[in-house]
Amino acid sequence: MDLDERRIWLARHGETEWAKALRHTSHTDLPLTAHGEAEAVALGDVLRGHTFVLVLASPMRRATDTARLAGLGEVARIDPDLQEWDYGEFEGLLTSEIRETYPGWTIWRGPWPGGETADEVTERADRILERCTAPEVTGDTLLIAHGHLLRVLAARWLGLPAASGEVFGLGTATVSILGWDRDTRVIELWNAPCAP
């Protein structure tokens, strides 16, 4: 299979209480809500029938439960590089709360006290993309992970800096596809909902 025939599918995990409330969630290992579980099942309905030669998931419960409920639990391999951007001291906070101390703050521009910098997240994203495009990966890949990390992956796929992920909105339990137009990397599908 030619490189331009292989695609990388991205699936964001189902809803959690903090995702619903827009709280920054990286290392806090929250379960899916009942709605998030239904989203994960709907995600499985969308993915059913497609063949993936490699399925990787974040080690966080919200991602592994999404993989399991989508019917991919037995084939998904855990990849620590798929963990969400480490928000450090901002874990669990709303953007409005962070901006009380850091006016105009965004995850994309920082600062990141006690967390990961954009450069550190870029390194992880680049390693993931290298794994997905390695010669031994002869078909489509599926990555089940988190909002900010998947947005960084999309930016890096296009050769853009991590901060460009800011323009790629991404809901829970959505499917996106990174692909090719001849030899140019493109986004074939973005933020397609899998509503239950």
N, C-alpha and C positions, 0 to 999 in steps of 0.2 A: 504494500500500500504506500503510495506517495505521501510525502509529508503534508501536501495540501489537501489530502483526503481525510486526514485525522483531525478530529475536533476535540476541544476540551469543554465539557459540560460543567456548569457551576450550579450548585443547588444550595440555597441558604436554608438553614435549619428552620423548624417550625417556631411558632410564637412561644415566648416565655413571658412571665409577668414583667420582667425588666425591659424586654424588647417592646412590649405593649406600652409601657410607661416612658419609653425612650431613655432609659437609664443606661449608662455605659457599662457593658458587661463583657469582661474578658475572662479572668480566671475564676470568677464566682460560678460554681457548677450548678446552675439552676435547671430544674426539670421543665419539660414542655407543659403548657397549659392544656386543658381539654381541647381547646380550639387548635392549639399547636399540634396535638396528636392527630386531629382530623386533617390538618394541613399536610402532615407527613404522609398519611395514607393517600391523600389526593396526589401528592407528589409521586408516590409509587405508581398510581394509575397513569400519570403522564409518562413516566420512564419505562413502564412495562413494555416489553417487546423490543426495546433497543438493546443492542449488545455493546457492553463496555469491556475492554480488555484490562482496564485498571480502574478500581473504585477506591478512592482515598477519603478518609473522614478525619475531622478534628477529634482529638481525644475527649473533648468536653461532652458531657451527658446529652446536652440538647442536640448535638450533631450525631452522636452514636444512636440515640433514640430515634432521631429522624431517619437515619439509615435503616434501622431495624423495622420501623413501622412502614417504610417505603418498600420493604421486601428485599433489602440489600445487605442486611446484617451479616449474613454468612460470607459474603464476598468482599465487604468493605475492610480495608486495612487502615489501621490508625497511623496517622502521620502528624507528629508534633508540630511540624512547620505550618499546619493548617489552623493552629490556634488563633484566636482573635488577637488583634493588636492589644498589647498590654497597656492598659490605661493608667497603671501605677496608682498615684494618690487620687485619681479621678474615678476609680472604680465605684460603680453604683450611683454616681452623680448624674444629674441632668446638665445639659450644656448651659442652661440659664444659671445654675448654681455655680458652675466653674467660672462663668463670666463675671460673677460678683468679685472675684479676686483677679481674674485675667480677662479684662474687657476685650471683646472681639475674638476670644479664643475659638479655635476649631481643632479637631484632632489632626487635621491635615497640615496645619502650620505650627502647632504646639504653643507653649512648651509642654513637655511630657515628664513632670517630676516623678521620679520613681518608676517610670514606665519605659516603653520602647520609643525610640526615635523613628522618624520616617525612613531613615537610611537602614535601620535594623530590620524593619518590616519589609523593606525592599529586598534585602538579602534573602529573607525567607521566601518571599514571593518568587524571586528569580530561581531559587533552588527547586521549588515546586514545578515551575514551568519547564525547567531542564529535565526533571523526571518525566513529565508528561510528553515531552518531545524526543526522548531518548530513542535511539534506533530500535531497541528491543520492544518498544511500545508500538504495536503494529495496528492499532485501531483507536477508537474513541476512549477518552478518559472521563470519569465523573468525579468531581470534588464536592464533598459535602462539608460546608464550613460556615463562616460568619460574615456579617455584612461588610464591615470595614476591610477585612482581609480580602474578601472576594472582589471588592472594588479596587483594591491595590493590584490584585492579579490582573484585572481587566486593563488597568492603566499600563502595567508593565508589559502585557501581551502586545499592546500597541506601541511600545517603545517610549512611553511617557513616564514622567516621574510619579512617585507614589501619590503626591498631592493632587494629581489630576483625577484620582479616584473620587474626588469631591463631587464631580459632575455626574456620576453614575448612581442615581438613586436605586435602592434595592430593598424590596420588602421581604418579609418572612415567607418561607416555602415557595420561592420563585425559582425559575429555571432560566439560565442564560447560557449562550453558546459562543465560545471563542473559536473562530475558524479562519478560513482563507478565501481570498479572491485572487486566484492564480497563485502568485508567490507573495502576496501582501497579506499580512495579518489583519483581520477584521473582526468586528463583533457581528455575528450572524443573528443573534437573538438576545434581547436584554430584558430582564425583570418580568418575565412572563409568569403570571400568577397561576397557582395550582389550587384554586379555591375549592374547599370541600363542599 
